Amino acid sequence: MSMNTQGRPSAPASAPGAAAPTITGNPALMLEEPLIFEVGSPDVTGVDLEAPPAHVSRLGGLSRDAAIGLPGLAEGEAVRHYTRLSRQNYGIDLGFFPLGSCTMKHNPRLNEKLARLPGFADVHPLQPQDTVQGALELIHSLAEWLKALTNMPAVAMSPKAGAHGELCGMLAIRAAHDAKGDARSVVLVPESAHGTNPATAAFCGYAVESIPADSRGRVDTAALLARLGPDVAAVMITNPNTCGLFEPDLKRIADAVHAAGAFVYCDGANFNAIVGRVRPGDLGVDAMHINLHKTFSTPHGGGGPGSGPVVFSEALAPFAPLPFVVEANGRYHLVEEESASAEDHGSSFGRLSAFHGQMGMFVRALAYIQSHGADGLRQVAEDAVLNANYILRSLDDLLSAPFGETGPCMHEALFDDSFLKDTGVTTLDVAKALIDEGFHPMTMYFPLVVHGAMLIEPTETESKARLDQFIAALRGIAAAAKAGDGARFASAPHFAPRSRLDETRAARQPVLSWQG
């Protein structure tokens, strides 16, 4: 049985704006959605409420002296407004999200079902500990998995995101130096590290010095070792690095850093490439955050919730933050006060956040880990690396891969813009053209060590058929650029709810409020 293709073109015949105008201004189902203040108005209410009885206000001088100014909408109007807006978004449930270093993998629905169980979804951080033994056991179980996967003896579960985890690790490093009366002032950060690393070090009061990359896209080991000295507190390194490459000298670097009295902080955002295959503790890492929303499939982006547990070496374990869960005789106890800390946490730098972490993220991550098992997690890494190398080798004859000759990549494939030379087409143009093909663009202009970078991470959850479709689209875009089809790129995207935006102006002159 075949599909009736009559009247069903495979692609839009023309851009929405080029179609004949409609009475409503909406081109068919691509609705032109106004602001919510334009849907409703402050002088209209969506419900009928009786006037409140006379009463004496208890707010004193804090009472509002003017209307709040929110538009009044009926429930149906509000639901339709936000549903129409959601249809203009692109998310992982709609298609391939090739953002490099972001690990935008599918979030299994089993995880979501378990996170919504009443005993987890309704738990409150101030409940008596004897009423939340199951939640504490889950936190403890997840912590044990993270320690086993990294071969690190301690873990802090409370950091709320990757950058928060970086802060946690660097505060522990500062506390360790302070405990010895060793006032060190410099943190070394390779050019191939994540961009949040130098920001975190600076936030902790350290001077940041950059270490260059070598011609193979790895850290210049000789330059790093030459810079070590009594003023260096730590090295912050990303492995696999932001070029999508494994740092083979990390153990050698860690040994030299330790000999110099400093610590090794590893950015674990790319852990998905090595989970189940390489244990960072074996490489000499002292602290590493783990993004649960990357490696272990908890929801990603949208401002939260996030979760970035930090694993610690034996040297840093005493300085890990509170709280932490301990188990004794089948009961679980949350240690929240420094006075109650065991010897291995006796020098804790204190609390990093008000409560204990993101419970929903913990449930999702543990569900993902246990459904895969140790062998399944190893396959996650293997499939993610296989997919990235498939993209690299399927495109490197037409696109330019700056480190394509230095060996296989890890979880992501990196291209630069040299293949666009003399075409008049830029990396941004390629990204906009991808939107017309139905794909979210890849990460652009990052890492900074590569000019006009295009960083693509397919993860392990994309099928070969989907990757082939993406590869075909990118090959077609590259061929069009080299053929001089500049008009195609200048105004792309053509088939999106909005055409080309002035992104520079939007960043420098943002309009963040509505004026009626």
Protein Blocks (a to p, Z undefined) as FASTA:
>chain_A
ZZdfehpafbdfbdfklpccdfkopahjlccdddfklmpcfkbcfbdcddddddddfklm
mbcfbdehiacddfklmmmmmmmmmmmpccfklmccfbghklpacddfklmmmmmpmklm
mpcfkbcfklmmmmmmmmmmmmmmmmmmnopabdcfkbgbfklmmmmmmmmmmmmmmmno
pacfbdcddfkbcfklmmmmmmnopacddddddfkopacfklmmmmgcfklmbdcddddd
fkopacfklmmmmmmmmmnopacdddfklmmmmgokacfklnopabdcddfklmnopaee
jhiacdddddddfklmmmpccdddddeehiacddfbfklpcfklmmcgbjfbfbnojfkl
mmmmmmmmmmnommlmmmmmmmmmmmmmmmmmmmmmmmccfklmnoccfkbccddfklmg
onlpafklmmmmmmmnopacddehiafkbghiacddebjmbcfklmmmmmmmmmmmmmmm
mnopamlmmmpcfkbfbdcddfklmmmmccfbdcZZ
